[in-house]
Amino acid sequence: MHPPFGRTGRIAGFAAFTEDELAWLYVDPALARRGVGRTLMERALSEMGRPVSIEVLAGNTPALALYESCGFHRTETISGKMPSNEAFPVTVHILELNM
């Protein structure tokens, strides 16, 4: 997906996804709460099938709020080691969108 650009011409954020998983959605912290994440989410969802799943790190309150406001529901919370960096334990919430 083509990244949106801020008024300065710099990349404001990006999303990476497959047919059924939103793998990455990042927004430049300097541009948070300006609609960049929602715009990326809406564009990605328009190109994805259903159901869609997302893994969100516990503690990422802004991301959880965005996803839940877009209709995602928490289905599971799991804890373990971070893939490719097993030194760091993580807890993630699994969210799904079925509509």
PyMOL commands that set and color helices and strands:
alter all, ss='L'
color gray80, all
select helices_A, chain A and resi 29-31+36-47+61-69
alter helices_A, ss='H'
color red, helices_A
select strands_A, chain A and resi 13-17+22-27+52-57+73-82+85-97
alter strands_A, ss='S'
color yellow, strands_A
deselect
rebuild
show_as cartoon
